[in-house]
């Protein structure tokens, strides 16, 4: 039997603890287990052992910012924005399936791959964005914790301190299995949204209409567009890419378990959309016909409103849901930061390591938690506006993250026989294009508030369609048939070789132009977002 060290030397795996038995919350799979799962019982038991990264990353996506954003969508626009969730399902599955492949086949985290294949500039840009956005996102998680605990009469400082202790304590145990079991408890608590939505007495017809008929109640305004971008950013966030790729590696999964981890990801996608739908429906039906309809302020006012217009129990349930969402979001987002730090600086970064053995990994985790918690206790901070702004920023940064993801998943030196199929590239290109168009619309409306948003949207959609067709034709002409793989067994045993053996990535002039354009887009979009947030803060 090969040792962990021998396996690590044959592949690009950076941490020796990333090789060994799969020790999941609900079961164990031995590293030398090569048996065929012929019965459904064995397949289900294996899925339960492997399941976790996909489910956790998706439920973690319904974090404090997600709860607030979905609550705002329902309170201000009723069920008219449910179609956004439906469109995001394939986006979730396609994006996260790509990072699953990258993680299982390469054994290297997302941050390290970007540095290795795109150079120091884009590596620093990508990871720098991640660190900044993650800290801001974790700030929103502590905002949620503060609001939820305030409902039960707990002092904000006390609630933030207690949450920090819990988050750090559950992570530094030196056991991946114990950490995953903590996360599973919070995943189960996420389903409290089901009884909550029934308390608001939802009607089936408006929900179905909201899913099937795209539209925006009151018309497509800049504020509505900001919320849609926020919904995209909170449902498909850049941190998810970094987290799941590193977490499947830390769980010691390999290409052999590809189908199980894909199933885990799909299950998580369904769960997250169910939760988001329930939150939108809750506030849509609870506040319709009341003075609170269209008057969202923050998640704290939603708790108060549900207590007044539905029942005290509904307010309590929403507060518990918000607290739970904040905790699972903070745990996952902070861990993605620690994983990325370990990838970039080559330090030990595994939940299998003890506190002493993985000191830098856990120190980064603790530092991010404490810094984010400290920001939240600053007096008179505009908590609701910070939450909305962070989700919109995530939506704006997502195109660049998706571009890197697509480039990596088409790199044969990295993925070999696992490179993207053409239909995955098509969906990825559509995702990037739509997000860029949304950001451009927001930029134009910010500078020219009287512009016809509908006509502008149609015009940019036409340009996007033409661009996608042109790109598709160019790609079809240049595409070469992939080298055939001798057998399915070869495909599932293929792993990326050590990074030092990879040929240097060479960009074509078209790719260089595209990346320069992307850089310009990001600068303009972020500036426009800042302007829009300032306008909202002063009531302009």
N, C-alpha and C positions, 0 to 999 in steps of 0.2 A: 504494500500500500504506500502511495506517495505521501510524504509529509506536507504539512501546510507550507513550509518554507520552499519545498521543491515546486509545489503548484504555483506559489507566488512568483518564483523566478522564471517560470515558463510563460507567465501572462503579465499584464500590466498592473495587476492588483498592487495597491500601494501599502496597505496595512495587513500584516499577517493575520490579524484577527478577523479579516474579511473572508477567510477560508476555513471551512469546517462544517460541523453539523448545523442544520437549520433549526434554530430553537425559537419557535413561534409561541405566541400566547396560548394557542389551542392545540399544540402538538409539536413533535420533533421528527425531522427527516435526516437520517444519517448521511454523512458525506459520501459514503461508498454505496448508497442505495441506488442500484441500477435496475431494480425490478419493474416490470410492466404492470400498470394499474388496469386490470381487466374488468373488475367489478365496480359498480357504482359506489358501493360502500368505501372501497379503498380510494377511489377518486375523490369522494367527498372529504374523507379524513385527511388526504394529502392537501386538498384545497384549504381546509381549515388551518392546517399547520403553516401553509405558505401565505395565506391571506393576511393582510395587515397594511402594508405600505400603500396600496391603492385605496383601500377603505379609509385609512387615517388621513391621507393627503386630501381626499375629497371632503370628508366630514370636517376636517380642519379648515377647509375653504369656507364653510358656513360659520365663520368666526364672528367676532364682535362687529367688524366692519360689514360683514355679510348680513348679519341680523339687522343692523341699522339700515343698510341700503335696501334690503328687501322690505323692511317695515315702511320705509319712506315710499317705495314704489307703490305699495298697497294703499297707504294713507293718502298720498297726493294724486295717484293716477288709477286707483281701483285695480281691477284685474286686466287693464288694457296693455300692460307690459309683460304679461306671462309668455307671450310669443318669443321674447328675448331668451328666456330660459330654454325653450324648445330648440332654438337655433344653436344654443351653446352646448347642447349635449354632444353632438359630433365633434365640436371643437375640443371639449374636455377629453373625450376618448382618444381622438387622434393625437393631440399633443402629448398626453400622458403615456400613450402606447409607445410613442417614439422614445421617450426617456427610459421607459422600461427596457426597450431593446438596447439602448445605449448602455444602461447600467449592467444588464445581464451579460452582454457580449464583451464589453470592454473591461469591466471591473474597476473603472475609474470614474470619479465624480464629474459632474457637468462643468464646474469651474476649471478643473485641471485640463479637461479636453479643450475648452475654449482657449486657454493660454497656449497649449501645445500646438493647436492647429491654426489659430488666427493671430498669434503673436502677443507681445506684452501690452501693446496699446489697447486692442480690443478686449484682451483678458482683463486688464485693469478697469476698463470702461464697464464691462459687463459685471464684474464682481463688485466694483465700486457702487454701481447702480443697485445691485442686490443688497449690499450692506446698508445703504441709506434708506432704501425702500423698506427693508426688513425692520430696521429700528423704528421707522415711522409707523409701520404696520403693527408692531408690538406695542407701541404707544396707544394705538386704538384698542388693542386688546385690554390694556390696563384701564383705559377709559370705560370700556364695557364692565370690567370688574368693579370699578369704583361706582358706576351707576347702579349696577345690580345689587351690590352690598349696601349702598345707601338706602335702597328701598326697604331693607330689613333693619335699618337703624344703625349700621356699622360705620364707624368713623372712616373717612377716606384713607387716611394714613395707615390705619390698622388693617383695612382690607387689602391695600396694596402690599404691605409687609407680609401678611399671611399668604397671599397669592404667590409672592416671590419665593417664600420658603417652600411652599408646596411644589412649585414648578422646578426649583433647583433640586429639592429632595427626591422627587420621583425620577430624576434623570441621572443622578450620580451614584446609583446603586451598583454599577458595574455589571448589570445583567440586562441584556437586550430583552429577554423574555419578561422581566418584571416591568420594564418601561412600557412594553407593548400592552401588557395587561392593564396598566394604569390608563393607557389611551383607549383601550376597549371599554372601560367603565364609562368614559366620557362619550364614546361613540353611542353606547346604549342610551345614555341620558339625552342625547340629541333627539330621540324619538318622542320626547315630551311634546314636540310640536304637534303631534297627531291629536291628542285630547284637546290641546289649546285651540286648534283651528275649528273643532266642532263646537266649542263654546261660543264662537262668534256667529254660529248658524249660517254657514256658507250656502249659496245657491249654486247648483251644478251648471246651469246654462251660462252665466257670466264667466265662469272659470273655463269652460270649453271654448267659448267665444274668444276669450283672451288668448288662449293657446293657438287657435286656428286662424284668427283674423288679425294680422299685424296692424297696429295703429297706436296712437297716443291720445288719451283723453285730453281734450283741450288743445290739441295740435302739437306739432313738433317745434318746440321753442328751444332756446339755448339751455335753459334750466333742465328741460326734459332730456336733452341730448347729453348734458353733463351726467345726469342720473343713469342713462343707458350705458355710457362709457364706464360709469362706476359699477354697474351691474356686471359688465364684461370683466372689469378689473378685479372684482371680488370673487367672481365665479371661476375665472381662468387667470390666476396670478402667476407672475414670474417665479416666486419662491417655490411654487409647486414643482416646477421642472427640476430645480436643484435638490429639493427634498426627496422626491421619489427616486431619482436616479441614485442618490447616495444611500437612501434607506434600503433599497433592494440589494445593494452591494453589502451594506452592513448586516443584512439578514442572511447573507451568504448564498443568495440565489444565483443560478447559472442558467445558460440557455436551455438546459433540459427542462426547466420549470416555466418556460415562456408562456405556455397556454394557461397555466394556473394563475400567473401574475396578471395576464391580460384579463382573465375572468374577474380577478380581484379589482382591477381598475374599472371594468364595466359596472360591477356591482356598486362600487363607490360612486360612480357617476349617477346611477339611478337614485341612490340614497340622497345625494346632495341636491338633486333637482326636486325630489319629493319634499325635502325640508324647506327649500327656498319657496316652493309653491305654497306650502302651508303657511309660511310667514307672510307672504304677500296677501293671501286670502284672508288671514286673520285680521290684519289691519284694514283691508279693503271693506270687509263686511262689518267689522266692529265699529268703524267710525263713519260709515256712510249715513248721510242724513243728520250728522251731528256737527257742532261747531268746530270739531277737530279735523274734519275732512279737508284735505289739501293744506293742512297747517303743521306739517312735520317739523320738529325742532331737533330732537335727538332721541336716542333709545330710552332715556330716562323719562321723557314726557310720554312716550308710548306706554311705559309701565303704568304711569299715573292715569293715562286715558283709559286703558283697559280696566283698571281697577274701578274707575268711575262709571264707564259705559257698559261693561260686561259683568264683571264680578271681581271681588277681592282675590279670589283664587286664580282668576285669569291673569291678574297683575303679578301675583306671586310666581305663577308658572313661567310667564315671560321673563321675569327677573332671573329665575333659575336657568332658563334656556340661554339667556344672555351671558350669565356667569360661566356656564359650562362651555359655551361657544368661545368665550374669551380665553379660557384656560387651555382648551385643546388647540386653538389657533396660536396662542403664545408659545406653547410647547413645540409645535411643529415648525413654526416660522423661525424660532430661535435655534432649533436644532439644524435647520437648513443653513443658517449662518455659520454655526460651528463646523458643520461638514465642509462648507466651502473654504473656511479658514484652513482646515487641515489639508484640503486638496491643494490649495495655492502654496502653502508654506511647507508642505511635506511632513507635517507632524502627525502623530498618532491620532486617529479620529474614529473611534468606534465605541458604541455603547456596551460592547463586551469587555472593555477595559475598566479596571478599577480606577478610583479617583486618583490614586498615586501614579498609576501607570499612564493614564491619559490626562495628565494635569492641564496641559495647555488647551485641550479640547473642552474640558469642563470649565476652565477659567473664562474662556471666550463666551460660553453659554451663560455663565453667571454674570459676567460683565454686561452683556447685552440686556439681560433681564433687569439688572439694577439701574442701568442708565435709562431704559425705557420707563421703568416705574418712577424714577425721579422726575422725569418730565411731566408725568401726569399729575403730580401733586402741586405743580405750579398754580398759584391762584388765578382765577378768572380766565383760564384758557378757553377758547371757543371750541369746545369738545365736539359738537355735532359737525361743524364745518371742517375740522381737522379730519374727522372720519370720512366724510364725503370726498375731500380732496385727496386723501391717500388712495382710496379706491379708484378714483379717476386717474391718478398718476400711474397706478398699476396697469390700467387699461392702455395708457399712452405708451408705456415702456414694453408692453407685451409684444408689439410687432418686432422689435429688435431681438427680443429673446426667442421668438419663433423663427426669425431668419437664421440665427445661429443654430438653432435646433435642426432646421431643414438642411443647412449646409453640412452639419455633422452626420446627419442620417443619410446623406448622399455621398459620403466620403468612403470609398471602398477600402482604403487603408485602415479605417477605423472599424467598419462594420462588415466588411467582406461580403458574404452571401446574404447578410441581413439588411442591406441598404434598402431605402424606401422603394416601394412600388410606385409607378407613375400616378395612380389615383390618390395616394397619400400626399404626393407633392402638389397635386392639383388642389386638394382641400387646404393644405398648408398655405399655398399662394393666395387662395381666396380669403383665408383668415387674416393674413397680413394686409391684403388690399382693403378689406372692409374696415379694419381697425384704423388704417391710415386715413381712409375717407372720413370716418367718424371724427377723427382728430382735426382734419382739415375743415370740416363743417363747423366744428366748435371754434376754430381759429377765426374763420370768416365772420361768424355770428358775433364773436366777441368784439371785433373791430367795427363791424357794420351791423348793429342790432336790428335794423329795419329791413334787412334782406329777407327775401322769400325763402324760408328754410326748405320748403317742399321742393321748389324748383331747383334750388342749389343741390339738394340731395339727389334728385333725378339726374342732373347734369353730371355730377361726380360719379354716380353709379354707372352712367353710360361710358365715361372715360375709363373707369375701372374695368368694365366688361371688355372694352376694346384692348386695354392693356393686357388683360389676362389671356385673351385670344391670341394676341401677338406673341406673348411670352410662351404660350403653349405650342404654337407653330415652330418657334425658334428652338424650343427644347426638343420637339419631336425630330427635327432635322439633325440635331447634334447627338441625340441619344444613340448610344451603341448598345447592342445586345449584351446583357450581363453574361459573364463566364459561367457556364453551367456547373452545378455542384453534383458530384458523383453520386451522392445518396443523401437521404434525409438524415442519416446518422452523422455524416460529415458536417452537415449544417448545424446540428445541435451540439456538436463537440467543438466547433470553431470558436476560438477566442482571439481577441485582439492581442498581438504580441506586445512585449514591453515597449514603452513609448520611445525609447532611444532607437529602436529598430524601424520606426515608421518613416517612410519617405517624407520629405518636406512638402507641405501643402503649397501649391502654386495657384494664385488667383489669376483669372483671365481679366482682360481690360473691362469687360462687361461687369464682372463681379466687383472690381475695384470701383467702378462708377456707381454701381448699386449701393455699395457700402458707404460711399461718400454722400450719396443722396439720403440714405438712412440717417447718417449723422446729422445732416441739415434738418431733416424732418423732426428728429428728436429735440433739437435745440428750439425750433419754432414751436412745436407742440407743448413743450414744458413751459416756455415763456407765456404762451396763451393760457395755459391752465393757471399759472400764477396770477395773471391779470384777472381771469374769471373769478378765482377764489377771493381776490381782493375786492372785486366788485360786489360779490355776495356779502362779504364781511361788513361793508359800509352801506349795504342796502341799495346799491346802484342798479 
